[in-house]
Amino acid sequence: MAFLRVDVGTDEGLRAYDSARIVGHPSFLILKPDGSELWRAIGQQTEGALTTAIESNLAAQTPQ
């Protein structure tokens, strides 16, 4: 698992922002290794909401 913070003040960050179709700030995305989207939230999130999203999406991706 990796976490990435994108700074849209850079060319690389702006390309990532555009490719992810981000329409608000802050935005949070959980992606599969192939880059497909599992979860998205726009706006401020609580620690609990982020923890729940990460844990539930990890559990869903774990082979049974």
Phi, psi and omega per residue, in radians:
M1 nan 2.494 3.111
A2 -2.408 2.616 3.062
F3 -2.055 2.437 -3.100
L4 -2.330 2.304 3.045
R5 -1.840 2.215 -3.107
V6 -1.837 2.218 3.099
D7 -1.776 1.903 -3.096
V8 -1.282 0.027 3.059
G9 -1.425 -0.006 3.102
T10 -2.020 2.769 3.109
D11 -1.068 -0.761 3.132
E12 -1.088 -0.773 3.121
G13 -1.117 -0.699 3.131
L14 -1.146 -0.682 3.078
R15 -1.106 -0.747 3.119
A16 -1.110 -0.751 3.123
Y17 -1.015 -0.837 -3.130
D18 -1.169 -0.762 -3.078
S19 -1.172 -0.496 3.128
A20 -1.534 0.001 3.137
R21 0.946 0.822 3.141
I22 -1.387 2.264 -3.075
V23 -2.044 -0.019 -3.131
G24 -2.588 2.893 -3.102
H25 -2.368 2.271 -0.062
P26 -1.365 2.717 3.060
S27 -2.166 2.554 3.125
F28 -2.209 2.293 3.114
L29 -2.285 2.502 2.963
I30 -2.021 2.162 -3.082
L31 -2.066 2.602 2.987
K32 -1.286 2.857 3.093
P33 -0.982 -0.487 3.128
D34 -1.424 -0.019 3.100
G35 1.646 -0.109 3.114
S36 -1.298 2.598 -3.018
E37 -1.464 2.338 3.049
L38 -1.801 -0.633 -3.016
W39 -2.725 2.582 3.116
R40 -2.567 2.461 3.017
A41 -2.472 2.482 3.116
I42 -2.082 2.357 -3.141
G43 1.745 3.009 -3.106
Q44 -1.032 2.381 3.137
Q45 -2.155 2.589 3.060
T46 -1.367 2.793 3.076
E47 -1.019 -0.711 3.139
G48 -1.093 -0.722 3.131
A49 -1.135 -0.737 3.121
L50 -1.168 -0.745 3.122
T51 -1.061 -0.805 3.126
T52 -1.065 -0.783 -3.136
A53 -1.086 -0.784 -3.133
I54 -1.129 -0.868 -3.086
E55 -1.116 -0.761 -3.105
S56 -1.203 -0.640 3.114
N57 -1.271 -0.595 3.047
L58 -1.141 -0.764 -3.138
A59 -1.080 -0.671 -3.128
A60 -1.212 -0.422 -3.119
Q61 -1.619 -0.152 -3.117
T62 -1.399 2.189 3.117
P63 -1.066 2.435 -3.140
Q64 -1.510 nan nan
